[in-house]
Amino acid sequence: MKPLTKNTNIFLTRVALCWGLLGISQPLNAQSPANIASFISNVRSVQFEQLCFQHSIACADIGKAAHLTTDLIYQLFDTERTKNPLQRTNVINQIAQLYAAKDIKVVNKRLKLSDFFVVKKDRVFGGYAILIRQLERQQLGRRKLAYVIAFKGTYVGLEDPNDLAANVAGLPVNMYSNAAVLIHEGFKNYAGSVFADEKSKELVSEILRRQKQPNTDIEVLITGHSLGGTAILYAAMLADAGVLPANMKIMVFGAPAFTQQNFQQRYPALVSRITRVETEGDFLSYEKPGLMRPIYDTLSYIPLGKPIKATAPEEYRELMQEREIVLKQYQASSSPESRANYFNVMQKVIAAQSNIHVYSYRYFYEYYRRTQGANLNRNVNR
């Protein structure tokens, strides 16, 4: 049997994307805490652990952002979806404690499926983000002002089609009508809907005003997980509005590639401020043999920023070895048995890669919290 063709690979990859999206649509408590803890314990990033050993501020930045974007923001969204005000207050308090927050606002631009058919034609399914103002600090006669803007990743459900619509609208479009910067259309809509919100405009105006003040240091952390990789596009919109790239940090977790080379050429100073955290085996990873790589190559999408990599659990590596064996059998024979074996293993691979995408990034917060301990507040002020 001939090797799988490019078109077949792309077709199988699209199937993998849909299957993966269904996998990550499971509620966060779909696995027991014990299973999640065991899963996280088998993930490791030598790069990240070295940062923590050095007591680098990057350890705290990555660890806390991972907790916010891969856990707390999903919890917050779920409390709003289920209309549970008590639980919502609890999650808001956790976020406030994590970032010593002075003020927290939520931007929710999402549409219901029924709304989409009755509103104006130029409306798009919108995004979800948290805007955080941290408490002002004084250090050596200078004011320290910090902000956090976090984007929620994928939630898939028929009652809330926003994320599914954003993910599958993947063809390259211009970022602006007069700027030939090609990006993923759904991600553009997700980031743009948040940027256009009045709460976001108010925050941006404040940042622009404050960065002009003397003896004032500004830091804006823009972060997200999965679809929340639109944080990069939001950061580009901030830069176009006048926020200095030197005042920004961008951190994304398990984010897909969604821009072409011309984005990097237009925003070189901004791209140098991006940290891309990814775990081996994440189904959205750019690295081969990632299931999405054929689509990235077809659309000329490239990843951005400095990578911080984590290794996958040993069980996943063993599964990939099994995949290689049955793939060779499938390519050598057209028997129903070899085909069934191949798709059975692929089902396990996709399930494993979905779990990696959902749960593995919690390792970064758990390791940070475990190793920094009493140094947590001291590191934040460095």
DOBATOR-994437 format. One record per residue (C-alpha): chain; z, y negated, x; residue number from 0. Coordinates in Angstrom, 3 decimals. Each point is the difference from the previous one (the first is absolute). Layout:
N
<atom kette="A" w="Z" v="Y" u="X" nr="NUM"/>
...
//
This chain:
382
<atom kette="A" w="0.000" v="0.000" u="0.000" nr="0"/>
<atom kette="A" w="-0.889" v="-3.455" u="1.338" nr="1"/>
<atom kette="A" w="2.750" v="-2.510" u="0.860" nr="2"/>
<atom kette="A" w="1.029" v="-2.262" u="-2.841" nr="3"/>
<atom kette="A" w="-2.402" v="-2.903" u="-0.350" nr="4"/>
<atom kette="A" w="1.015" v="-3.673" u="0.105" nr="5"/>
<atom kette="A" w="-0.568" v="-0.370" u="-3.752" nr="6"/>
<atom kette="A" w="2.121" v="3.069" u="-0.688" nr="7"/>
<atom kette="A" w="2.732" v="-1.387" u="2.228" nr="8"/>
<atom kette="A" w="-0.039" v="-3.305" u="-1.876" nr="9"/>
<atom kette="A" w="0.116" v="1.787" u="-3.347" nr="10"/>
<atom kette="A" w="2.920" v="2.163" u="1.102" nr="11"/>
<atom kette="A" w="1.720" v="-3.081" u="1.386" nr="12"/>
<atom kette="A" w="-0.288" v="-1.815" u="-3.326" nr="13"/>
<atom kette="A" w="1.496" v="3.053" u="-1.663" nr="14"/>
<atom kette="A" w="2.742" v="-0.087" u="2.632" nr="15"/>
<atom kette="A" w="0.673" v="-3.671" u="-0.724" nr="16"/>
<atom kette="A" w="0.397" v="0.654" u="-3.726" nr="17"/>
<atom kette="A" w="2.164" v="3.029" u="0.694" nr="18"/>
<atom kette="A" w="2.075" v="-1.960" u="2.481" nr="19"/>
<atom kette="A" w="0.464" v="-2.858" u="-2.463" nr="20"/>
<atom kette="A" w="1.238" v="2.491" u="-2.575" nr="21"/>
<atom kette="A" w="2.388" v="1.343" u="2.624" nr="22"/>
<atom kette="A" w="1.497" v="-3.386" u="0.804" nr="23"/>
<atom kette="A" w="0.281" v="-0.883" u="-3.688" nr="24"/>
<atom kette="A" w="2.947" v="2.364" u="-0.364" nr="25"/>
<atom kette="A" w="3.344" v="-1.709" u="-0.653" nr="26"/>
<atom kette="A" w="2.002" v="-0.774" u="3.120" nr="27"/>
<atom kette="A" w="2.628" v="2.531" u="-0.998" nr="28"/>
<atom kette="A" w="-2.563" v="2.792" u="-0.384" nr="29"/>
<atom kette="A" w="1.515" v="1.574" u="3.089" nr="30"/>
<atom kette="A" w="3.722" v="0.502" u="0.368" nr="31"/>
<atom kette="A" w="1.879" v="-2.237" u="2.457" nr="32"/>
<atom kette="A" w="0.708" v="3.054" u="2.137" nr="33"/>
<atom kette="A" w="-3.694" v="0.871" u="0.255" nr="34"/>
<atom kette="A" w="-0.904" v="-3.597" u="0.836" nr="35"/>
<atom kette="A" w="2.702" v="-0.166" u="2.680" nr="36"/>
<atom kette="A" w="-1.267" v="3.237" u="1.524" nr="37"/>
<atom kette="A" w="-3.558" v="-1.289" u="-0.068" nr="38"/>
<atom kette="A" w="0.952" v="-3.307" u="1.678" nr="39"/>
<atom kette="A" w="2.001" v="1.791" u="2.699" nr="40"/>
<atom kette="A" w="-3.197" v="1.715" u="1.167" nr="41"/>
<atom kette="A" w="-1.850" v="-3.303" u="0.501" nr="42"/>
<atom kette="A" w="0.295" v="-1.869" u="3.297" nr="43"/>
<atom kette="A" w="-1.498" v="-3.055" u="1.696" nr="44"/>
<atom kette="A" w="0.637" v="-0.260" u="3.737" nr="45"/>
<atom kette="A" w="-1.381" v="-3.563" u="-0.047" nr="46"/>
<atom kette="A" w="2.423" v="-1.116" u="-2.688" nr="47"/>
<atom kette="A" w="2.991" v="1.754" u="1.496" nr="48"/>
<atom kette="A" w="-0.694" v="-1.722" u="3.300" nr="49"/>
<atom kette="A" w="0.037" v="-3.383" u="-1.753" nr="50"/>
<atom kette="A" w="3.368" v="0.831" u="-1.526" nr="51"/>
<atom kette="A" w="1.350" v="1.209" u="3.350" nr="52"/>
<atom kette="A" w="-0.963" v="-3.385" u="1.447" nr="53"/>
<atom kette="A" w="1.715" v="-1.770" u="-2.927" nr="54"/>
<atom kette="A" w="-3.294" v="-1.711" u="-0.712" nr="55"/>
<atom kette="A" w="-0.204" v="-2.214" u="-3.064" nr="56"/>
<atom kette="A" w="-3.079" v="2.081" u="-0.904" nr="57"/>
<atom kette="A" w="2.317" v="2.949" u="-0.689" nr="58"/>
<atom kette="A" w="1.779" v="-1.970" u="-2.719" nr="59"/>
<atom kette="A" w="-3.221" v="-1.524" u="-1.316" nr="60"/>
<atom kette="A" w="-1.730" v="3.355" u="-0.396" nr="61"/>
<atom kette="A" w="3.055" v="1.880" u="-1.227" nr="62"/>
<atom kette="A" w="0.902" v="-2.472" u="-2.745" nr="63"/>
<atom kette="A" w="-3.611" v="-0.586" u="-1.073" nr="64"/>
<atom kette="A" w="-0.477" v="3.764" u="-0.325" nr="65"/>
<atom kette="A" w="3.004" v="0.207" u="-2.325" nr="66"/>
<atom kette="A" w="-1.177" v="-2.922" u="-2.104" nr="67"/>
<atom kette="A" w="-3.628" v="1.069" u="-0.361" nr="68"/>
<atom kette="A" w="0.258" v="3.784" u="-0.292" nr="69"/>
<atom kette="A" w="3.142" v="0.254" u="-2.106" nr="70"/>
<atom kette="A" w="1.649" v="-3.123" u="-1.436" nr="71"/>
<atom kette="A" w="-3.163" v="-1.676" u="-1.267" nr="72"/>
<atom kette="A" w="-1.017" v="3.172" u="-1.848" nr="73"/>
<atom kette="A" w="3.479" v="0.247" u="-1.504" nr="74"/>
<atom kette="A" w="-0.203" v="-3.618" u="-1.121" nr="75"/>
<atom kette="A" w="-3.415" v="0.506" u="-1.574" nr="76"/>
<atom kette="A" w="1.223" v="3.105" u="-1.797" nr="77"/>
<atom kette="A" w="2.991" v="-1.851" u="-1.497" nr="78"/>
<atom kette="A" w="-2.359" v="-2.632" u="-1.386" nr="79"/>
<atom kette="A" w="-2.407" v="2.627" u="-1.293" nr="80"/>
<atom kette="A" w="2.849" v="1.821" u="-1.786" nr="81"/>
<atom kette="A" w="1.737" v="-3.271" u="-1.003" nr="82"/>
<atom kette="A" w="3.341" v="0.839" u="1.616" nr="83"/>
<atom kette="A" w="1.654" v="-3.374" u="0.785" nr="84"/>
<atom kette="A" w="3.195" v="1.475" u="1.431" nr="85"/>
<atom kette="A" w="-1.855" v="2.138" u="2.523" nr="86"/>
<atom kette="A" w="-2.287" v="-2.926" u="0.779" nr="87"/>
<atom kette="A" w="3.004" v="-2.160" u="0.902" nr="88"/>
<atom kette="A" w="1.282" v="2.780" u="2.242" nr="89"/>
<atom kette="A" w="-3.301" v="0.235" u="1.905" nr="90"/>
<atom kette="A" w="-0.256" v="-3.791" u="0.326" nr="91"/>
<atom kette="A" w="3.503" v="-0.018" u="1.489" nr="92"/>
<atom kette="A" w="-1.026" v="2.652" u="2.532" nr="93"/>
<atom kette="A" w="-3.009" v="-2.071" u="1.025" nr="94"/>
<atom kette="A" w="2.153" v="-3.122" u="0.269" nr="95"/>
<atom kette="A" w="2.467" v="1.826" u="2.236" nr="96"/>
<atom kette="A" w="-2.754" v="1.457" u="2.170" nr="97"/>
<atom kette="A" w="-1.503" v="-3.422" u="0.738" nr="98"/>
<atom kette="A" w="2.968" v="-2.359" u="-0.486" nr="99"/>
<atom kette="A" w="-2.086" v="-1.548" u="-2.756" nr="100"/>
<atom kette="A" w="0.592" v="-3.418" u="-1.447" nr="101"/>
<atom kette="A" w="-2.590" v="0.478" u="-2.724" nr="102"/>
<atom kette="A" w="-2.185" v="2.876" u="-1.252" nr="103"/>
<atom kette="A" w="-2.934" v="-0.357" u="-2.349" nr="104"/>
<atom kette="A" w="-2.408" v="2.614" u="-1.320" nr="105"/>
<atom kette="A" w="-3.706" v="-0.593" u="-0.553" nr="106"/>
<atom kette="A" w="-1.429" v="2.440" u="-2.536" nr="107"/>
<atom kette="A" w="-3.656" v="-0.683" u="-0.847" nr="108"/>
<atom kette="A" w="-0.743" v="3.403" u="-1.442" nr="109"/>
<atom kette="A" w="-2.087" v="0.555" u="-3.114" nr="110"/>
<atom kette="A" w="0.181" v="2.742" u="-2.584" nr="111"/>
<atom kette="A" w="-3.164" v="1.984" u="-0.559" nr="112"/>
<atom kette="A" w="-0.295" v="-1.452" u="-3.518" nr="113"/>
<atom kette="A" w="0.353" v="-3.538" u="1.365" nr="114"/>
<atom kette="A" w="-2.904" v="0.496" u="2.353" nr="115"/>
<atom kette="A" w="-2.436" v="0.410" u="-2.879" nr="116"/>
<atom kette="A" w="1.108" v="-3.037" u="-1.992" nr="117"/>
<atom kette="A" w="0.552" v="-2.630" u="2.693" nr="118"/>
<atom kette="A" w="-2.626" v="-2.064" u="1.772" nr="119"/>
<atom kette="A" w="-2.598" v="1.870" u="1.990" nr="120"/>
<atom kette="A" w="1.124" v="-1.515" u="3.298" nr="121"/>
<atom kette="A" w="3.488" v="1.512" u="-0.261" nr="122"/>
<atom kette="A" w="0.865" v="2.804" u="2.377" nr="123"/>
<atom kette="A" w="2.821" v="2.504" u="0.193" nr="124"/>
<atom kette="A" w="2.728" v="-1.783" u="1.922" nr="125"/>
<atom kette="A" w="2.586" v="0.652" u="2.690" nr="126"/>
<atom kette="A" w="3.763" v="0.236" u="0.362" nr="127"/>
<atom kette="A" w="2.052" v="-1.622" u="2.757" nr="128"/>
<atom kette="A" w="3.508" v="-1.199" u="0.880" nr="129"/>
<atom kette="A" w="0.550" v="-3.478" u="1.469" nr="130"/>
<atom kette="A" w="3.222" v="-0.416" u="1.985" nr="131"/>
<atom kette="A" w="1.575" v="-3.135" u="1.445" nr="132"/>
<atom kette="A" w="2.647" v="0.910" u="2.526" nr="133"/>
<atom kette="A" w="3.128" v="-2.033" u="0.667" nr="134"/>
<atom kette="A" w="-0.576" v="-2.875" u="2.399" nr="135"/>
<atom kette="A" w="1.536" v="0.429" u="3.454" nr="136"/>
<atom kette="A" w="0.852" v="-2.377" u="2.819" nr="137"/>
<atom kette="A" w="-0.520" v="0.999" u="3.615" nr="138"/>
<atom kette="A" w="0.197" v="-2.251" u="3.067" nr="139"/>
<atom kette="A" w="-0.562" v="-3.069" u="-2.097" nr="140"/>
<atom kette="A" w="-3.033" v="1.407" u="-1.792" nr="141"/>
<atom kette="A" w="-0.426" v="1.040" u="-3.607" nr="142"/>
<atom kette="A" w="-1.187" v="3.563" u="-0.543" nr="143"/>
<atom kette="A" w="-1.877" v="0.554" u="-3.262" nr="144"/>
<atom kette="A" w="-1.229" v="3.470" u="-0.876" nr="145"/>
<atom kette="A" w="-2.049" v="1.361" u="-2.900" nr="146"/>
<atom kette="A" w="-1.051" v="3.520" u="-1.004" nr="147"/>
<atom kette="A" w="-3.003" v="0.775" u="-2.204" nr="148"/>
<atom kette="A" w="-0.249" v="3.687" u="-0.914" nr="149"/>
<atom kette="A" w="-2.810" v="1.733" u="-1.894" nr="150"/>
<atom kette="A" w="0.463" v="3.140" u="-2.057" nr="151"/>
<atom kette="A" w="-2.208" v="2.991" u="0.681" nr="152"/>
<atom kette="A" w="-1.696" v="2.380" u="-2.384" nr="153"/>
<atom kette="A" w="1.448" v="1.011" u="-3.332" nr="154"/>
<atom kette="A" w="-2.385" v="2.057" u="-2.116" nr="155"/>
<atom kette="A" w="0.376" v="0.328" u="-3.748" nr="156"/>
<atom kette="A" w="-2.233" v="-0.349" u="-3.027" nr="157"/>
<atom kette="A" w="2.379" v="-2.560" u="-1.482" nr="158"/>
<atom kette="A" w="-0.391" v="-2.090" u="3.170" nr="159"/>
<atom kette="A" w="-3.538" v="0.309" u="1.431" nr="160"/>
<atom kette="A" w="0.284" v="-2.892" u="2.463" nr="161"/>
<atom kette="A" w="0.500" v="1.949" u="3.223" nr="162"/>
<atom kette="A" w="-2.568" v="2.666" u="-0.817" nr="163"/>
<atom kette="A" w="-2.550" v="-2.720" u="-0.793" nr="164"/>
<atom kette="A" w="0.799" v="-1.804" u="3.257" nr="165"/>
<atom kette="A" w="-0.316" v="3.150" u="2.105" nr="166"/>
<atom kette="A" w="-3.304" v="1.249" u="-1.370" nr="167"/>
<atom kette="A" w="-1.678" v="-3.447" u="0.083" nr="168"/>
<atom kette="A" w="-0.685" v="0.534" u="3.662" nr="169"/>
<atom kette="A" w="-3.404" v="-1.525" u="0.739" nr="170"/>
<atom kette="A" w="-0.062" v="-2.897" u="2.504" nr="171"/>
<atom kette="A" w="-0.161" v="-3.523" u="-1.453" nr="172"/>
<atom kette="A" w="0.304" v="-3.465" u="1.510" nr="173"/>
<atom kette="A" w="3.572" v="-1.194" u="0.315" nr="174"/>
<atom kette="A" w="-1.168" v="-3.429" u="-1.209" nr="175"/>
<atom kette="A" w="-3.348" v="-1.059" u="-1.399" nr="176"/>
<atom kette="A" w="-0.657" v="-2.136" u="3.078" nr="177"/>
<atom kette="A" w="1.503" v="2.338" u="2.595" nr="178"/>
<atom kette="A" w="-1.928" v="3.054" u="1.163" nr="179"/>
<atom kette="A" w="3.133" v="2.078" u="0.567" nr="180"/>
<atom kette="A" w="-0.433" v="3.382" u="-1.643" nr="181"/>
<atom kette="A" w="3.039" v="1.742" u="-1.462" nr="182"/>
<atom kette="A" w="0.940" v="2.639" u="-2.585" nr="183"/>
<atom kette="A" w="-0.538" v="-1.540" u="-3.454" nr="184"/>
<atom kette="A" w="3.065" v="1.532" u="-1.643" nr="185"/>
<atom kette="A" w="2.271" v="-1.109" u="2.830" nr="186"/>
<atom kette="A" w="-1.458" v="-3.500" u="-0.210" nr="187"/>
<atom kette="A" w="0.860" v="-0.158" u="-3.704" nr="188"/>
<atom kette="A" w="3.498" v="1.390" u="0.579" nr="189"/>
<atom kette="A" w="0.909" v="-2.519" u="2.712" nr="190"/>
<atom kette="A" w="-1.874" v="-2.875" u="-1.638" nr="191"/>
<atom kette="A" w="1.749" v="0.369" u="-3.347" nr="192"/>
<atom kette="A" w="3.389" v="-0.309" u="1.707" nr="193"/>
<atom kette="A" w="-1.108" v="-2.915" u="2.179" nr="194"/>
<atom kette="A" w="-1.223" v="-1.918" u="-3.067" nr="195"/>
<atom kette="A" w="3.303" v="0.403" u="-1.858" nr="196"/>
<atom kette="A" w="2.094" v="-3.163" u="-0.441" nr="197"/>
<atom kette="A" w="3.040" v="1.569" u="1.670" nr="198"/>
<atom kette="A" w="-2.111" v="0.825" u="3.032" nr="199"/>
<atom kette="A" w="-1.565" v="-3.470" u="0.076" nr="200"/>
<atom kette="A" w="3.468" v="-1.550" u="-0.063" nr="201"/>
<atom kette="A" w="1.115" v="2.164" u="2.921" nr="202"/>
<atom kette="A" w="-3.128" v="-0.755" u="2.022" nr="203"/>
<atom kette="A" w="0.446" v="-3.743" u="-0.551" nr="204"/>
<atom kette="A" w="3.584" v="0.286" u="1.203" nr="205"/>
<atom kette="A" w="-1.023" v="1.884" u="3.143" nr="206"/>
<atom kette="A" w="-2.710" v="-2.553" u="0.788" nr="207"/>
<atom kette="A" w="2.484" v="-2.839" u="-0.416" nr="208"/>
<atom kette="A" w="2.747" v="1.645" u="2.023" nr="209"/>
<atom kette="A" w="-2.191" v="0.985" u="2.956" nr="210"/>
<atom kette="A" w="-0.735" v="-3.706" u="0.576" nr="211"/>
<atom kette="A" w="3.674" v="-0.928" u="0.234" nr="212"/>
<atom kette="A" w="1.509" v="-0.605" u="3.485" nr="213"/>
<atom kette="A" w="2.465" v="2.459" u="1.520" nr="214"/>
<atom kette="A" w="-0.983" v="2.596" u="-2.566" nr="215"/>
<atom kette="A" w="-1.133" v="3.572" u="0.663" nr="216"/>
<atom kette="A" w="-1.903" v="1.817" u="-2.751" nr="217"/>
<atom kette="A" w="-0.491" v="3.741" u="-0.291" nr="218"/>
<atom kette="A" w="-1.974" v="1.594" u="-2.828" nr="219"/>
<atom kette="A" w="0.001" v="3.794" u="-0.186" nr="220"/>
<atom kette="A" w="-2.804" v="1.392" u="-2.185" nr="221"/>
<atom kette="A" w="0.283" v="3.731" u="-0.584" nr="222"/>
<atom kette="A" w="-1.082" v="2.864" u="-2.232" nr="223"/>
<atom kette="A" w="-0.539" v="3.732" u="-0.342" nr="224"/>
<atom kette="A" w="-3.242" v="1.778" u="-0.948" nr="225"/>
<atom kette="A" w="-1.871" v="-2.332" u="-2.368" nr="226"/>
<atom kette="A" w="2.587" v="-2.523" u="1.180" nr="227"/>
<atom kette="A" w="-2.133" v="-0.249" u="3.140" nr="228"/>
<atom kette="A" w="-1.473" v="-2.918" u="-1.935" nr="229"/>
<atom kette="A" w="2.785" v="-1.840" u="1.804" nr="230"/>
<atom kette="A" w="-2.604" v="-0.519" u="2.737" nr="231"/>
<atom kette="A" w="-2.347" v="-1.774" u="-2.394" nr="232"/>
<atom kette="A" w="2.835" v="-2.107" u="-1.385" nr="233"/>
<atom kette="A" w="0.861" v="-0.996" u="3.569" nr="234"/>
<atom kette="A" w="-3.629" v="-1.054" u="0.518" nr="235"/>
<atom kette="A" w="0.242" v="-2.129" u="-3.132" nr="236"/>
<atom kette="A" w="3.173" v="-1.574" u="1.403" nr="237"/>
<atom kette="A" w="-1.834" v="-0.751" u="3.237" nr="238"/>
<atom kette="A" w="-2.891" v="-1.590" u="-1.901" nr="239"/>
<atom kette="A" w="2.551" v="-2.120" u="-1.887" nr="240"/>
<atom kette="A" w="1.412" v="-1.294" u="3.285" nr="241"/>
<atom kette="A" w="2.899" v="2.310" u="0.848" nr="242"/>
<atom kette="A" w="-0.062" v="0.538" u="3.765" nr="243"/>
<atom kette="A" w="-0.678" v="3.609" u="1.078" nr="244"/>
<atom kette="A" w="2.728" v="-0.444" u="2.630" nr="245"/>
<atom kette="A" w="2.485" v="-0.376" u="-2.884" nr="246"/>
<atom kette="A" w="-1.037" v="3.290" u="-1.610" nr="247"/>
<atom kette="A" w="0.729" v="3.685" u="0.530" nr="248"/>
<atom kette="A" w="-1.996" v="2.579" u="-1.929" nr="249"/>
<atom kette="A" w="1.242" v="3.582" u="-0.302" nr="250"/>
<atom kette="A" w="-1.765" v="2.655" u="-2.043" nr="251"/>
<atom kette="A" w="0.977" v="3.629" u="-0.559" nr="252"/>
<atom kette="A" w="-2.523" v="2.726" u="-0.784" nr="253"/>
<atom kette="A" w="-2.656" v="-2.607" u="-0.746" nr="254"/>
<atom kette="A" w="-3.645" v="1.040" u="-0.284" nr="255"/>
<atom kette="A" w="-2.811" v="-1.678" u="1.912" nr="256"/>
<atom kette="A" w="-1.521" v="-2.587" u="-2.353" nr="257"/>
<atom kette="A" w="-1.747" v="-2.646" u="2.104" nr="258"/>
<atom kette="A" w="-3.083" v="-0.130" u="2.174" nr="259"/>
<atom kette="A" w="-0.268" v="-1.322" u="3.547" nr="260"/>
<atom kette="A" w="-0.789" v="-3.569" u="-1.106" nr="261"/>
<atom kette="A" w="3.512" v="-0.390" u="-1.426" nr="262"/>
<atom kette="A" w="1.472" v="0.596" u="3.437" nr="263"/>
<atom kette="A" w="-2.473" v="-2.459" u="1.516" nr="264"/>
<atom kette="A" w="0.972" v="-2.716" u="-2.492" nr="265"/>
<atom kette="A" w="3.770" v="0.481" u="0.322" nr="266"/>
<atom kette="A" w="0.662" v="1.106" u="3.611" nr="267"/>
<atom kette="A" w="3.347" v="-1.831" u="0.278" nr="268"/>
<atom kette="A" w="1.157" v="1.524" u="-3.273" nr="269"/>
<atom kette="A" w="-1.113" v="3.536" u="0.883" nr="270"/>
<atom kette="A" w="2.064" v="-0.223" u="3.193" nr="271"/>
<atom kette="A" w="3.084" v="-0.458" u="-2.226" nr="272"/>
<atom kette="A" w="-0.559" v="3.246" u="-1.960" nr="273"/>
<atom kette="A" w="2.047" v="3.156" u="0.545" nr="274"/>
<atom kette="A" w="-1.541" v="3.075" u="-1.619" nr="275"/>
<atom kette="A" w="2.516" v="2.813" u="-0.518" nr="276"/>
<atom kette="A" w="-1.503" v="3.384" u="-0.788" nr="277"/>
<atom kette="A" w="1.036" v="3.640" u="-0.010" nr="278"/>
<atom kette="A" w="-2.177" v="2.832" u="1.206" nr="279"/>
<atom kette="A" w="-1.446" v="1.806" u="-3.021" nr="280"/>
<atom kette="A" w="0.203" v="-2.938" u="-2.427" nr="281"/>
<atom kette="A" w="-3.007" v="0.526" u="-2.267" nr="282"/>
<atom kette="A" w="-0.945" v="-3.689" u="0.295" nr="283"/>
<atom kette="A" w="0.039" v="0.089" u="3.795" nr="284"/>
<atom kette="A" w="-3.055" v="-1.140" u="1.958" nr="285"/>
<atom kette="A" w="0.540" v="2.657" u="2.628" nr="286"/>
<atom kette="A" w="-2.121" v="3.137" u="-0.124" nr="287"/>
<atom kette="A" w="0.144" v="2.401" u="-1.749" nr="288"/>
<atom kette="A" w="1.333" v="-2.377" u="-2.642" nr="289"/>
<atom kette="A" w="-1.372" v="0.719" u="-3.460" nr="290"/>
<atom kette="A" w="-1.053" v="-3.624" u="-0.457" nr="291"/>
<atom kette="A" w="-1.781" v="-0.383" u="3.327" nr="292"/>
<atom kette="A" w="-3.505" v="0.785" u="-1.384" nr="293"/>
<atom kette="A" w="0.365" v="-2.809" u="-2.553" nr="294"/>
<atom kette="A" w="1.282" v="-2.424" u="2.633" nr="295"/>
<atom kette="A" w="-2.957" v="0.818" u="2.223" nr="296"/>
<atom kette="A" w="-2.484" v="-0.337" u="-2.853" nr="297"/>
<atom kette="A" w="1.341" v="-3.453" u="-0.936" nr="298"/>
<atom kette="A" w="0.600" v="-1.052" u="3.661" nr="299"/>
<atom kette="A" w="3.690" v="-0.605" u="-0.711" nr="300"/>
<atom kette="A" w="2.277" v="-0.197" u="3.048" nr="301"/>
<atom kette="A" w="3.809" v="-0.088" u="0.381" nr="302"/>
<atom kette="A" w="1.671" v="-3.184" u="1.218" nr="303"/>
<atom kette="A" w="2.956" v="-0.770" u="2.222" nr="304"/>
<atom kette="A" w="2.177" v="1.726" u="2.555" nr="305"/>
<atom kette="A" w="0.818" v="3.586" u="-1.042" nr="306"/>
<atom kette="A" w="3.492" v="1.486" u="-0.080" nr="307"/>
<atom kette="A" w="-0.504" v="3.715" u="-0.492" nr="308"/>
<atom kette="A" w="2.266" v="2.773" u="-1.213" nr="309"/>
<atom kette="A" w="-0.582" v="3.732" u="0.338" nr="310"/>
<atom kette="A" w="-0.257" v="2.213" u="-3.067" nr="311"/>
<atom kette="A" w="2.406" v="2.851" u="-0.789" nr="312"/>
<atom kette="A" w="-0.723" v="3.256" u="1.794" nr="313"/>
<atom kette="A" w="-0.747" v="1.674" u="-3.358" nr="314"/>
<atom kette="A" w="-2.951" v="-2.338" u="-0.430" nr="315"/>
<atom kette="A" w="-1.426" v="0.847" u="3.414" nr="316"/>
<atom kette="A" w="0.229" v="3.704" u="-0.801" nr="317"/>
<atom kette="A" w="-1.794" v="-0.650" u="-3.286" nr="318"/>
<atom kette="A" w="-2.804" v="-1.815" u="1.824" nr="319"/>
<atom kette="A" w="-0.429" v="2.958" u="2.320" nr="320"/>
<atom kette="A" w="-0.336" v="2.243" u="-3.041" nr="321"/>
<atom kette="A" w="-2.552" v="-2.457" u="-1.405" nr="322"/>
<atom kette="A" w="-2.158" v="0.295" u="3.129" nr="323"/>
<atom kette="A" w="-0.052" v="3.793" u="-0.290" nr="324"/>
<atom kette="A" w="-1.019" v="0.110" u="-3.672" nr="325"/>
<atom kette="A" w="-2.515" v="-2.825" u="0.505" nr="326"/>
<atom kette="A" w="-1.842" v="2.061" u="2.617" nr="327"/>
<atom kette="A" w="0.058" v="2.972" u="-2.355" nr="328"/>
<atom kette="A" w="-1.331" v="-2.184" u="-2.818" nr="329"/>
<atom kette="A" w="-2.818" v="-1.369" u="2.168" nr="330"/>
<atom kette="A" w="-0.939" v="3.499" u="1.172" nr="331"/>
<atom kette="A" w="-0.018" v="1.627" u="-3.418" nr="332"/>
<atom kette="A" w="-0.928" v="-0.972" u="-3.532" nr="333"/>
<atom kette="A" w="2.236" v="2.608" u="-1.592" nr="334"/>
<atom kette="A" w="2.152" v="-1.010" u="-2.970" nr="335"/>
<atom kette="A" w="3.068" v="1.192" u="1.903" nr="336"/>
<atom kette="A" w="-0.577" v="-2.289" u="3.020" nr="337"/>
<atom kette="A" w="-0.743" v="-2.929" u="-2.306" nr="338"/>
<atom kette="A" w="3.165" v="0.640" u="-2.010" nr="339"/>
<atom kette="A" w="2.084" v="0.284" u="3.191" nr="340"/>
<atom kette="A" w="-1.402" v="-3.277" u="1.313" nr="341"/>
<atom kette="A" w="0.705" v="-1.990" u="-3.138" nr="342"/>
<atom kette="A" w="3.447" v="1.563" u="-0.328" nr="343"/>
<atom kette="A" w="0.931" v="-1.158" u="3.505" nr="344"/>
<atom kette="A" w="-1.578" v="-3.414" u="-0.605" nr="345"/>
<atom kette="A" w="2.183" v="-0.368" u="-3.080" nr="346"/>
<atom kette="A" w="3.055" v="0.620" u="2.188" nr="347"/>
<atom kette="A" w="-1.277" v="-2.452" u="2.636" nr="348"/>
<atom kette="A" w="-0.523" v="-2.770" u="-2.532" nr="349"/>
<atom kette="A" w="3.440" v="0.587" u="-1.502" nr="350"/>
<atom kette="A" w="1.551" v="-0.122" u="3.489" nr="351"/>
<atom kette="A" w="-1.902" v="-3.160" u="0.921" nr="352"/>
<atom kette="A" w="1.065" v="-1.645" u="-3.248" nr="353"/>
<atom kette="A" w="3.645" v="0.810" u="0.762" nr="354"/>
<atom kette="A" w="-0.428" v="-1.439" u="3.492" nr="355"/>
<atom kette="A" w="-1.463" v="-3.171" u="-1.496" nr="356"/>
<atom kette="A" w="2.851" v="-0.390" u="-2.496" nr="357"/>
<atom kette="A" w="3.084" v="1.098" u="1.918" nr="358"/>
<atom kette="A" w="-0.555" v="-0.076" u="3.771" nr="359"/>
<atom kette="A" w="0.391" v="-3.767" u="0.454" nr="360"/>
<atom kette="A" w="3.598" v="0.158" u="-1.193" nr="361"/>
<atom kette="A" w="0.736" v="1.490" u="3.421" nr="362"/>
<atom kette="A" w="-0.335" v="-3.457" u="1.559" nr="363"/>
<atom kette="A" w="2.823" v="-1.501" u="-2.052" nr="364"/>
<atom kette="A" w="2.224" v="3.063" u="0.341" nr="365"/>
<atom kette="A" w="-0.391" v="0.012" u="3.771" nr="366"/>
<atom kette="A" w="0.548" v="-3.775" u="0.250" nr="367"/>
<atom kette="A" w="3.122" v="0.167" u="-2.156" nr="368"/>
<atom kette="A" w="1.380" v="2.991" u="1.870" nr="369"/>
<atom kette="A" w="-0.518" v="-1.418" u="3.490" nr="370"/>
<atom kette="A" w="0.690" v="-3.705" u="-0.483" nr="371"/>
<atom kette="A" w="3.212" v="0.269" u="-1.997" nr="372"/>
<atom kette="A" w="2.285" v="-2.964" u="0.625" nr="373"/>
<atom kette="A" w="-2.779" v="-1.757" u="1.907" nr="374"/>
<atom kette="A" w="-2.017" v="-0.516" u="-3.213" nr="375"/>
<atom kette="A" w="0.942" v="-3.642" u="-0.576" nr="376"/>
<atom kette="A" w="-0.050" v="-0.843" u="3.678" nr="377"/>
<atom kette="A" w="-3.550" v="1.281" u="0.379" nr="378"/>
<atom kette="A" w="-1.200" v="-2.023" u="-2.987" nr="379"/>
<atom kette="A" w="1.143" v="-3.207" u="1.703" nr="380"/>
<atom kette="A" w="-1.562" v="0.661" u="3.370" nr="381"/>
//
